[in-house]
Structure formats: C-alpha cells, structure tokens
C-alpha cells in the first residue's frame, strides 16, 4: 500500500492502524510542532536521505548585488559543496522527486573521520570543533549514492571520494558508475510507469 498525502494525512493513517510505522522527514514533522511523534532518527548508514535533504536554498537574481551581499553570510560553504555533488548526481541520473534515488555527501577531515556536514541535532557541535578549509588538502568529499527499484528489492549502491573542488565531477562519476551497474535499466522501467 502506498502512503500519499500531506503530513496530517499520513499521520492520521498511522494513527488509524493502516501502517505499523512510517518514515517521514524529521524537519517537516518538527516544523509542524510534532517532534514528540518522532521515535527514531535514521542515520545515513541505515537509510540514505533524499538529495539536498536538510539544506536550505535561497534564490536571488545574479545581478542584484545589494541582495546578494545581504544574504552572503547565510551561505554555508561546506553544505553548498555537498549539495552541488548530490545535485550533479541527481541531474546525471535524470531523477525527479518520485524516483528512488538517494545520496549523501559530506566533507571529512582526512584522518579524523569527523563529518563536517552535520546531520540531526548532534552534528552542529562537530562543525564548531573541527575546521575544514575547502581549499586545503586536509578535507575530502565523500559521497554515497543509490538507485532502487519501486519495490525496494533491488538497490544499486556506490561510494566515491575526492577533492571538494571536484564536487560536481564526483557526483557525475558516481552516477555513471551506478549506470554501468544497472541503474539505467531500473530508471527506464520506473519512467515507463
């Protein structure tokens, strides 16, 4: 049974017993004031998030120098690099919001294992404790990605790492690797439906 509708509808269906459990974006549940309904946060090792999950995008006209200067402090360079890699992966796969494609990119100080793209409430302290300059060799971009069929019984996963300067190239390369292992066939089948 597919679960469709807004958060109110989905939670109502859960409460009515139509489902034993459901997975939702924690940010949306919290935004609606229902944080107490969250019983578990799934880490990326368990379930890769949607592309750009948790990142906030701000649009502005390129030639509007005043507004661009005003919003410049809101940019988080580490997150921007990660989202660029994820979006390049999605674009190469020609994915949309109804397609089972996921990716999670993060910057890691080489040798530390500390992720510089915080996930959940605990991640922000790591960001303050660790300094990762994107232009140095001490920082590496690591991205995991997957393509699955609609039933979820076939998942093609991959991982890539490299320089943050090559974020888009890494995203494209990972997508190409998944294509070579059968992701193209899965996506073609999904798009036929």
Residue frames as a rotation matrix with the C-alpha (Angstrom) as fourth column:
UNK 1
0.585 0.811 0.000 0.00
0.811 -0.585 0.000 0.00
0.000 0.000 -1.000 0.00
UNK 2
-0.363 -0.696 0.620 1.38
0.660 -0.662 -0.356 3.41
0.658 0.280 0.699 -0.94
UNK 3
0.074 0.296 -0.952 1.34
0.887 -0.457 -0.073 6.23
-0.456 -0.839 -0.297 1.56
UNK 4
-0.468 -0.149 0.871 0.31
0.673 -0.699 0.242 9.52
0.573 0.699 0.427 -0.02
UNK 5
0.637 0.758 0.138 -0.87
0.555 -0.576 0.601 12.89
0.535 -0.306 -0.787 1.22
UNK 6
0.186 -0.539 0.822 0.39
-0.443 -0.793 -0.419 15.67
0.877 -0.285 -0.386 3.44
UNK 7
-0.796 -0.602 -0.059 1.81
-0.209 0.366 -0.907 15.03
0.568 -0.710 -0.417 6.92
UNK 8
-0.405 0.739 0.539 -1.62
-0.867 -0.123 -0.482 15.34
-0.290 -0.663 0.691 8.57
UNK 9
0.547 0.661 -0.514 -2.99
-0.811 0.571 -0.128 12.64
0.208 0.486 0.848 6.28
UNK 10
-0.017 -0.641 -0.767 -0.01
-0.266 0.742 -0.615 10.34
0.964 0.194 -0.183 6.69
UNK 11
-0.900 -0.320 0.297 -0.01
-0.345 0.104 -0.933 10.58
0.268 -0.942 -0.204 10.47
UNK 12
-0.059 0.953 0.296 -3.78
-0.963 0.023 -0.268 10.04
-0.262 -0.301 0.917 10.56
UNK 13
0.519 0.209 -0.829 -3.35
-0.584 0.794 -0.166 6.84
0.623 0.571 0.535 8.54
UNK 14
-0.550 -0.757 -0.352 -0.69
-0.135 0.497 -0.857 5.70
0.824 -0.424 -0.375 11.02
UNK 15
-0.785 0.284 0.551 -2.98
-0.610 -0.197 -0.767 6.50
-0.109 -0.938 0.328 13.97
UNK 16
0.276 0.950 -0.143 -5.85
-0.958 0.260 -0.121 4.60
-0.078 0.171 0.982 12.31
UNK 17
0.131 -0.303 0.944 -3.64
-0.341 0.880 0.330 1.49
-0.931 -0.366 0.012 12.16
UNK 18
0.955 0.210 -0.208 -3.27
-0.254 0.224 -0.941 1.42
-0.151 0.952 0.268 8.38
UNK 19
0.347 -0.914 -0.209 0.51
-0.173 0.157 -0.972 1.22
0.922 0.373 -0.103 8.93
UNK 20
0.644 -0.236 -0.728 2.69
0.736 0.454 0.503 -0.14
0.212 -0.859 0.466 11.73
UNK 21
0.069 -0.674 -0.736 5.24
0.467 -0.630 0.620 2.62
-0.881 -0.387 0.271 11.15
UNK 22
0.849 0.099 0.519 6.03
0.516 -0.370 -0.773 5.33
0.115 0.924 -0.365 8.61
UNK 23
-0.209 -0.946 -0.248 9.18
0.881 -0.292 0.371 7.21
-0.424 -0.141 0.895 7.67
UNK 24
0.828 0.468 0.310 8.92
0.547 -0.797 -0.256 10.98
0.127 0.381 -0.916 7.29
UNK 25
-0.125 -0.832 0.540 11.34
0.424 -0.537 -0.729 13.88
0.897 0.137 0.420 7.05
UNK 26
-0.135 0.008 -0.991 12.06
0.991 -0.004 -0.135 14.90
-0.005 -1.000 -0.007 10.64
UNK 27
-0.955 -0.282 -0.097 12.36
0.281 -0.959 0.024 18.57
-0.100 -0.004 0.995 9.63
UNK 28
-0.555 0.813 0.175 8.75
-0.189 -0.329 0.925 18.66
0.810 0.481 0.337 8.42
UNK 29
0.179 0.605 -0.776 7.42
0.669 0.503 0.547 16.89
0.722 -0.617 -0.315 11.49
UNK 30
-0.404 -0.418 -0.813 9.31
0.889 -0.389 -0.242 19.29
-0.215 -0.821 0.529 13.78
UNK 31
-0.968 0.016 0.250 8.19
0.086 -0.917 0.389 22.32
0.236 0.398 0.887 11.75
UNK 32
-0.169 0.985 0.040 4.56
-0.103 -0.058 0.993 21.37
0.980 0.163 0.111 12.39
UNK 33
-0.184 0.033 0.982 5.22
-0.917 -0.366 -0.159 21.06
0.354 -0.930 0.098 16.14
UNK 34
0.838 0.544 -0.042 5.01
-0.509 0.807 0.300 17.28
0.198 -0.230 0.953 16.33
UNK 35
-0.102 -0.985 -0.142 8.59
-0.786 0.167 -0.595 16.50
0.610 0.051 -0.791 17.37
UNK 36
-0.298 0.021 0.954 7.27
-0.839 0.471 -0.272 14.24
-0.455 -0.882 -0.123 20.14
UNK 37
0.773 0.631 0.062 5.92
-0.496 0.663 -0.560 11.89
-0.395 0.403 0.826 17.44
UNK 38
0.355 -0.736 -0.576 9.44
-0.670 0.230 -0.706 11.13
0.652 0.637 -0.411 16.22
UNK 39
0.944 0.027 0.329 10.58
-0.261 0.672 0.693 7.80
-0.203 -0.740 0.641 17.66
UNK 40
0.292 -0.893 0.343 13.85
0.563 0.451 0.693 7.36
-0.773 -0.009 0.634 15.78
UNK 41
0.580 -0.271 -0.768 16.17
-0.669 -0.697 -0.259 9.32
-0.465 0.664 -0.585 13.51
UNK 42
0.837 -0.285 0.467 17.62
0.445 0.851 -0.279 7.15
-0.318 0.442 0.839 10.75
UNK 43
0.159 -0.880 -0.448 21.32
-0.251 -0.475 0.843 7.81
-0.955 -0.021 -0.296 10.21
UNK 44
0.348 -0.043 -0.936 22.67
-0.923 -0.190 -0.335 7.87
-0.164 0.981 -0.106 6.62
UNK 45
-0.755 -0.656 -0.007 24.34
-0.652 0.749 0.119 4.49
-0.073 0.095 -0.993 7.20
UNK 46
-0.570 0.646 0.508 20.85
0.207 0.711 -0.672 2.98
-0.795 -0.278 -0.539 7.60
UNK 47
0.347 0.736 0.582 18.92
0.862 -0.006 -0.506 4.99
-0.369 0.677 -0.637 5.03
UNK 48
-0.755 -0.632 0.175 20.45
0.644 -0.662 0.383 7.49
-0.127 0.402 0.907 2.63
UNK 49
-0.119 0.732 -0.671 18.47
0.261 -0.629 -0.733 10.75
-0.958 -0.262 -0.116 2.51
UNK 50
0.712 0.423 0.560 16.98
0.675 -0.193 -0.712 12.46
-0.193 0.886 -0.423 -0.49
UNK 51
-0.178 -0.791 0.585 19.25
0.884 -0.390 -0.258 14.76
0.432 0.471 0.769 -2.48
UNK 52
-0.553 -0.168 0.816 19.89
0.028 -0.983 -0.183 18.02
0.832 -0.078 0.549 -0.60
UNK 53
0.392 0.774 -0.497 17.86
0.552 0.234 0.801 16.87
0.736 -0.588 -0.335 2.42
UNK 54
0.446 -0.117 -0.887 18.09
0.857 -0.231 0.461 19.40
-0.259 -0.966 -0.003 5.21
UNK 55
-0.705 -0.709 -0.017 19.75
0.663 -0.667 0.340 22.12
-0.253 0.229 0.940 3.13
UNK 56
0.388 0.794 -0.468 18.01
0.503 -0.608 -0.614 25.44
-0.772 0.003 -0.636 2.67
UNK 57
-0.419 -0.494 0.762 18.25
0.907 -0.203 0.368 27.16
-0.028 0.846 0.533 -0.69
UNK 58
0.187 0.421 -0.888 17.89
0.297 -0.886 -0.357 30.89
-0.936 -0.197 -0.290 -1.18
UNK 59
0.035 -0.107 0.994 17.31
0.999 0.021 -0.033 32.26
-0.017 0.994 0.108 -4.67
UNK 60
0.308 0.013 -0.951 18.30
0.173 -0.984 0.042 35.72
-0.935 -0.177 -0.306 -5.78
UNK 61
0.992 0.001 0.126 18.84
0.123 -0.227 -0.966 37.48
0.028 0.974 -0.226 -9.08
UNK 62
0.318 -0.947 0.034 22.52
0.948 0.318 -0.001 37.20
-0.010 0.032 0.999 -10.08
UNK 63
-0.298 -0.476 0.828 22.76
0.605 -0.764 -0.222 40.90
0.738 0.435 0.516 -10.97
UNK 64
0.720 0.559 0.410 21.21
-0.009 -0.584 0.812 42.10
0.694 -0.588 -0.415 -7.66
UNK 65
-0.236 -0.966 -0.105 24.46
0.189 0.060 -0.980 42.99
0.953 -0.252 0.168 -5.92
UNK 66
-0.362 0.136 0.922 22.79
-0.792 -0.567 -0.227 44.52
0.492 -0.813 0.313 -2.87
UNK 67
0.650 0.702 0.292 20.66
-0.754 0.550 0.358 41.48
0.091 -0.453 0.887 -2.06
UNK 68
0.629 -0.497 -0.598 23.48
0.170 0.838 -0.518 39.05
0.758 0.224 0.612 -2.84
UNK 69
-0.466 -0.820 0.332 25.74
-0.132 -0.306 -0.943 40.90
0.875 -0.483 0.035 -0.41
UNK 70
-0.092 0.550 0.830 22.95
-0.954 -0.288 0.086 40.89
0.286 -0.784 0.551 2.18
UNK 71
0.842 0.525 0.125 22.41
-0.540 0.813 0.219 37.11
0.014 -0.252 0.968 2.02
UNK 72
0.235 -0.847 -0.477 26.07
-0.449 0.340 -0.826 36.15
0.862 0.408 -0.300 1.60
UNK 73
-0.554 -0.506 0.661 26.59
-0.810 0.142 -0.569 35.41
0.194 -0.851 -0.488 5.34
UNK 74
0.343 0.777 0.529 23.78
-0.824 0.518 -0.228 32.84
-0.451 -0.358 0.818 5.15
UNK 75
0.607 -0.175 -0.775 25.78
-0.520 0.649 -0.554 30.60
0.600 0.740 0.303 2.83
UNK 76
0.530 -0.472 0.704 27.41
-0.494 0.503 0.709 27.60
-0.689 -0.724 0.033 4.48
UNK 77
0.066 -0.556 -0.829 30.26
-0.998 -0.040 -0.053 26.71
-0.003 0.830 -0.557 2.08
UNK 78
-0.835 -0.420 0.355 30.66
-0.449 0.893 0.001 23.12
-0.318 -0.158 -0.935 3.29
UNK 79
-0.127 0.878 0.461 26.96
0.172 0.478 -0.861 22.34
-0.977 -0.030 -0.212 2.81
UNK 80
0.516 0.318 -0.796 26.97
-0.631 -0.487 -0.603 24.12
-0.580 0.813 -0.051 -0.57
UNK 81
-0.439 -0.755 -0.487 29.78
-0.898 0.355 0.259 21.88
-0.023 0.551 -0.834 -1.82
UNK 82
-0.820 0.157 0.550 27.98
-0.032 0.947 -0.319 18.74
-0.571 -0.280 -0.772 -0.63
UNK 83
0.210 0.978 0.007 24.69
0.043 -0.002 -0.999 19.76
-0.977 0.210 -0.042 -2.24
UNK 84
0.216 -0.199 -0.956 26.46
-0.920 -0.368 -0.131 20.55
-0.326 0.908 -0.263 -5.53
UNK 85
-0.832 -0.551 -0.071 27.83
-0.549 0.795 0.258 17.00
-0.086 0.253 -0.964 -5.61
UNK 86
-0.580 0.679 0.449 24.43
0.249 0.673 -0.696 15.48
-0.776 -0.292 -0.560 -4.79
UNK 87
0.378 0.773 -0.510 22.59
-0.271 -0.434 -0.859 17.59
-0.885 0.463 0.045 -7.36
UNK 88
-0.195 -0.522 -0.830 25.11
-0.972 -0.010 0.235 16.70
-0.130 0.853 -0.506 -10.08
UNK 89
-0.941 -0.090 0.327 24.50
-0.116 0.991 -0.061 13.02
-0.318 -0.096 -0.943 -9.23
UNK 90
-0.156 0.978 0.135 20.72
0.276 0.174 -0.945 13.50
-0.948 -0.110 -0.297 -9.49
UNK 91
0.320 0.251 -0.913 20.95
-0.673 -0.618 -0.406 15.51
-0.667 0.744 -0.029 -12.72
UNK 92
-0.614 -0.626 -0.480 23.12
-0.786 0.433 0.440 12.87
-0.068 0.648 -0.759 -14.40
UNK 93
-0.900 0.328 0.287 20.59
0.261 0.933 -0.248 10.20
-0.349 -0.148 -0.925 -13.39
UNK 94
-0.750 0.641 0.163 17.75
-0.231 -0.485 0.843 12.45
0.620 0.595 0.512 -14.68
UNK 95
-0.625 0.462 -0.630 15.91
0.747 0.589 -0.309 11.85
0.228 -0.663 -0.713 -11.41
UNK 96
-0.277 0.628 0.727 12.85
-0.270 -0.778 0.568 13.54
0.922 -0.039 0.385 -10.04
UNK 97
-0.503 0.059 0.862 11.05
-0.853 -0.197 -0.484 13.55
0.142 -0.979 0.149 -6.71
UNK 98
0.571 0.772 0.280 9.12
-0.796 0.604 -0.040 10.32
-0.200 -0.200 0.959 -7.38
UNK 99
0.569 -0.465 -0.678 12.19
-0.244 0.692 -0.679 8.26
0.785 0.552 0.281 -8.27
UNK 100
0.983 -0.178 -0.048 14.04
0.110 0.360 0.926 6.16
-0.147 -0.916 0.374 -5.65
UNK 101
0.236 -0.939 0.251 17.39
0.479 -0.113 -0.871 7.92
0.846 0.326 0.423 -5.87
UNK 102
0.987 0.033 -0.157 19.31
0.156 -0.420 0.894 8.98
-0.036 -0.907 -0.419 -2.77
UNK 103
0.178 -0.976 0.122 22.70
0.530 -0.009 -0.848 10.46
0.829 0.216 0.516 -1.98
UNK 104
0.975 0.016 -0.222 24.56
0.202 -0.481 0.853 11.82
-0.093 -0.876 -0.473 0.98
UNK 105
0.245 -0.919 0.309 27.76
0.468 -0.167 -0.868 13.86
0.849 0.357 0.389 0.57
UNK 106
0.980 -0.020 -0.196 29.86
0.166 -0.451 0.877 15.11
-0.106 -0.892 -0.439 3.43
UNK 107
0.393 -0.897 0.200 33.22
-0.377 -0.356 -0.855 16.70
0.839 0.261 -0.478 3.99
UNK 108
0.959 -0.145 -0.244 35.59
0.283 0.561 0.778 14.83
0.024 -0.815 0.579 6.25
UNK 109
0.493 -0.866 0.087 38.90
-0.868 -0.481 0.124 15.98
-0.065 -0.137 -0.988 7.63
UNK 110
0.437 -0.373 -0.819 41.33
-0.296 0.800 -0.522 13.35
0.849 0.470 0.239 6.42
UNK 111
-0.549 -0.700 -0.458 42.38
0.109 0.483 -0.869 11.06
0.829 -0.526 -0.189 9.23
UNK 112
-0.858 0.214 0.466 39.72
-0.513 -0.381 -0.769 12.31
0.013 -0.899 0.437 11.68
UNK 113
-0.754 0.648 -0.108 36.53
0.596 0.744 0.302 10.65
0.276 0.164 -0.947 10.46
UNK 114
-0.442 0.596 -0.670 34.63
0.417 -0.525 -0.742 13.75
-0.795 -0.607 -0.017 11.62
UNK 115
-0.153 0.503 0.851 31.88
0.974 -0.069 0.216 14.77
0.167 0.862 -0.479 9.23
UNK 116
-0.869 -0.222 -0.443 31.61
0.311 -0.940 -0.138 18.48
-0.386 -0.258 0.886 8.57
UNK 117
-0.605 0.795 0.052 28.07
-0.426 -0.378 0.822 18.39
0.673 0.475 0.567 7.25
UNK 118
-0.877 0.173 0.448 26.00
-0.390 0.287 -0.875 17.92
-0.280 -0.942 -0.184 10.35
UNK 119
-0.424 0.806 -0.413 23.04
-0.029 0.444 0.896 15.55
0.905 0.392 -0.165 10.35
UNK 120
0.312 0.646 -0.697 20.45
0.704 0.336 0.626 15.80
0.638 -0.686 -0.349 13.10
UNK 121
0.940 0.179 0.292 20.78
-0.049 -0.772 0.633 17.76
0.339 -0.609 -0.717 16.30
UNK 122
0.730 -0.680 -0.067 24.14
0.327 0.261 0.908 16.33
-0.601 -0.685 0.413 17.37
UNK 123
0.398 -0.619 0.677 26.06
0.915 0.211 -0.344 17.29
0.070 0.756 0.650 14.22
UNK 124
0.786 -0.045 0.617 26.40
0.132 -0.962 -0.239 21.03
0.604 0.269 -0.750 14.73
UNK 125
0.841 -0.523 0.138 28.85
-0.303 -0.244 0.921 20.66
-0.448 -0.816 -0.364 17.61
UNK 126
0.337 -0.735 0.589 31.22
0.719 0.605 0.343 18.70
-0.608 0.308 0.732 15.35
UNK 127
0.539 -0.078 0.839 31.19
0.707 -0.499 -0.501 21.57
0.458 0.863 -0.214 12.90
UNK 128
0.879 -0.198 0.434 32.40
-0.342 -0.896 0.284 24.05
0.332 -0.398 -0.855 15.55
UNK 129
0.694 -0.617 0.371 35.02
-0.185 0.346 0.920 21.67
-0.696 -0.707 0.126 16.94
UNK 130
0.003 -0.662 0.750 36.58
0.711 0.529 0.464 20.94
-0.703 0.531 0.472 13.56
UNK 131
0.295 0.012 -0.955 37.89
-0.437 -0.888 -0.146 23.40
-0.850 0.460 -0.256 11.00
UNK 132
-0.011 -0.259 0.966 37.90
0.720 0.668 0.187 22.29
-0.693 0.698 0.180 7.37
UNK 133
-0.083 -0.094 -0.992 39.12
-0.489 -0.864 0.122 24.79
-0.868 0.495 0.026 4.85
UNK 134
0.783 0.522 0.339 37.80
0.006 0.539 -0.842 23.72
-0.622 0.661 0.419 1.46
UNK 135
0.789 -0.500 -0.357 40.96
-0.549 -0.313 -0.775 24.83
0.275 0.808 -0.522 -0.31
UNK 136
-0.081 -0.886 0.457 43.28
-0.967 0.181 0.181 22.59
-0.243 -0.427 -0.871 1.72
UNK 137
-0.347 -0.155 -0.925 44.30
-0.530 0.846 0.058 19.01
0.773 0.511 -0.376 1.16
UNK 138
-0.960 -0.085 0.266 43.09
-0.277 0.414 -0.867 18.11
-0.036 -0.906 -0.421 4.68
UNK 139
-0.221 0.968 0.122 39.47
-0.550 -0.020 -0.835 17.93
-0.805 -0.251 0.537 3.59
UNK 140
-0.998 -0.068 -0.009 37.88
-0.049 0.624 0.780 15.21
-0.047 0.779 -0.626 1.47
UNK 141
-0.166 0.978 -0.128 34.40
-0.979 -0.179 -0.096 14.96
-0.117 0.109 0.987 -0.02
UNK 142
-0.982 -0.005 0.190 32.82
-0.001 1.000 0.022 11.54
-0.190 0.022 -0.981 0.46
UNK 143
-0.273 0.936 -0.222 29.50
-0.949 -0.300 -0.099 10.70
-0.159 0.184 0.970 -1.17
UNK 144
-0.830 0.208 0.517 27.31
0.179 0.978 -0.107 7.62
-0.528 0.003 -0.849 -1.04
UNK 145
-0.424 0.724 -0.544 24.52
-0.884 -0.463 0.073 7.16
-0.199 0.511 0.836 -3.56
UNK 146
-0.766 0.208 0.608 21.92
0.188 0.977 -0.098 4.65
-0.615 0.039 -0.788 -4.59
UNK 147
-0.460 0.724 -0.515 19.23
-0.859 -0.216 0.464 3.89
0.224 0.656 0.721 -7.12
UNK 148
-0.804 0.241 0.543 16.47
-0.091 0.853 -0.513 1.44
-0.587 -0.462 -0.664 -6.26
UNK 149
-0.759 0.649 0.045 13.50
0.228 0.200 0.953 -0.10
0.609 0.734 -0.300 -7.96
UNK 150
-0.225 0.756 0.615 9.98
-0.601 -0.605 0.523 0.78
0.767 -0.251 0.590 -6.78
UNK 151
0.709 0.516 -0.481 9.57
0.002 0.681 0.733 -2.34
0.705 -0.520 0.482 -4.66
UNK 152
0.526 -0.583 0.619 12.91
-0.846 -0.434 0.310 -1.73
0.088 -0.686 -0.722 -2.96
UNK 153
0.850 -0.196 0.489 14.16
-0.001 0.928 0.374 -5.26
-0.527 -0.318 0.788 -3.53
UNK 154
0.359 -0.791 0.495 16.92
0.914 0.191 -0.357 -4.09
0.188 0.581 0.792 -5.88
UNK 155
0.918 -0.188 -0.350 19.33
-0.043 -0.923 0.383 -1.40
-0.395 -0.337 -0.855 -4.72
UNK 156
0.432 -0.841 0.326 22.43
0.761 0.146 -0.633 -0.34
0.485 0.521 0.703 -6.60
UNK 157
0.941 -0.134 -0.309 24.78
0.148 -0.661 0.736 1.47
-0.303 -0.738 -0.602 -4.22
UNK 158
0.331 -0.896 0.296 28.09
0.726 0.041 -0.687 3.19
0.603 0.442 0.664 -4.67
UNK 159
0.783 -0.199 -0.590 30.51
0.365 -0.621 0.694 5.50
-0.504 -0.758 -0.413 -2.94
UNK 160
0.400 -0.676 0.619 33.12
0.668 -0.248 -0.702 7.96
0.628 0.694 0.352 -4.12
UNK 161
0.660 -0.239 -0.712 35.65
0.490 -0.581 0.649 10.29
-0.569 -0.778 -0.267 -2.54
UNK 162
0.026 -0.681 0.732 37.81
0.932 -0.248 -0.264 13.10
0.361 0.689 0.628 -3.75
UNK 163
-0.872 -0.458 -0.174 38.59
0.490 -0.832 -0.260 16.78
-0.026 -0.312 0.950 -3.56
UNK 164
-0.037 0.876 -0.481 35.78
0.592 -0.369 -0.717 19.19
-0.805 -0.311 -0.504 -2.64
UNK 165
-0.418 -0.197 -0.887 36.93
-0.464 -0.793 0.395 21.25
-0.781 0.577 0.240 -5.65
UNK 166
-0.916 0.039 -0.400 35.63
-0.339 0.459 0.821 18.41
0.216 0.888 -0.407 -7.85
UNK 167
-0.599 0.709 0.372 32.18
-0.307 0.225 -0.925 18.14
-0.740 -0.668 0.083 -6.22
UNK 168
0.356 0.797 -0.488 30.16
-0.784 -0.030 -0.621 18.14
-0.509 0.603 0.614 -9.45
UNK 169
-0.112 -0.488 -0.865 32.61
-0.856 0.489 -0.165 15.81
0.504 0.723 -0.473 -11.23
UNK 170
-0.943 -0.245 0.223 32.43
-0.330 0.754 -0.568 13.36
-0.029 -0.609 -0.793 -8.33
UNK 171
-0.207 0.952 0.226 28.62
-0.440 0.116 -0.890 13.38
-0.874 -0.284 0.395 -8.39
UNK 172
0.447 0.327 -0.833 28.58
-0.891 0.082 -0.446 12.71
-0.077 0.941 0.328 -12.14
UNK 173
-0.463 -0.722 -0.514 31.23
-0.728 0.641 -0.244 9.99
0.505 0.261 -0.823 -11.85
UNK 174
-0.828 0.223 0.515 29.26
-0.281 0.630 -0.724 8.19
-0.485 -0.744 -0.459 -9.13
UNK 175
0.243 0.958 -0.152 26.08
-0.597 0.024 -0.802 8.37
-0.764 0.286 0.578 -11.25
UNK 176
0.234 -0.233 -0.944 27.99
-0.925 0.246 -0.290 6.93
0.300 0.941 -0.158 -14.22
UNK 177
-0.836 -0.547 0.049 29.28
-0.524 0.768 -0.367 4.09
0.163 -0.333 -0.929 -12.05
UNK 178
-0.459 0.743 0.488 25.73
-0.247 0.421 -0.873 3.23
-0.854 -0.521 -0.010 -10.95
UNK 179
0.429 0.541 -0.724 24.56
-0.837 -0.063 -0.543 3.40
-0.339 0.839 0.426 -14.59
UNK 180
-0.227 -0.634 -0.739 27.27
-0.845 0.505 -0.174 0.87
0.484 0.585 -0.651 -15.51
UNK 181
-0.981 -0.148 0.127 25.97
-0.194 0.793 -0.577 -1.47
-0.016 -0.591 -0.806 -12.79
UNK 182
-0.669 0.743 0.022 22.31
0.696 0.615 0.370 -1.43
0.261 0.263 -0.929 -13.88
UNK 183
-0.544 0.475 -0.691 20.78
0.330 -0.636 -0.697 1.81
-0.771 -0.608 0.189 -12.60
UNK 184
-0.809 0.202 -0.552 19.81
-0.556 -0.569 0.606 2.80
-0.192 0.797 0.573 -16.15
UNK 185
-0.725 0.546 -0.420 17.60
0.143 0.716 0.684 -0.24
0.674 0.435 -0.597 -16.54
UNK 186
-0.497 0.536 -0.683 15.90
0.846 0.126 -0.518 0.40
-0.191 -0.835 -0.516 -13.20
UNK 187
-0.582 0.236 -0.778 15.23
-0.031 -0.963 -0.268 4.04
-0.813 -0.132 0.567 -14.08
UNK 188
-0.868 0.282 -0.409 13.96
-0.445 -0.073 0.893 3.16
0.222 0.957 0.188 -17.57
UNK 189
-0.609 0.656 -0.446 11.46
0.598 0.749 0.286 0.75
0.521 -0.093 -0.848 -16.01
UNK 190
-0.424 0.419 -0.803 10.30
0.697 -0.416 -0.584 3.38
-0.579 -0.807 -0.115 -13.50
UNK 191
-0.712 0.096 -0.696 9.89
-0.320 -0.926 0.200 6.07
-0.625 0.364 0.690 -16.15
UNK 192
-0.876 0.448 -0.181 7.75
0.026 0.418 0.908 3.71
0.482 0.791 -0.377 -18.28
UNK 193
-0.303 0.786 -0.539 5.23
0.942 0.333 -0.044 3.60
0.145 -0.521 -0.841 -15.43
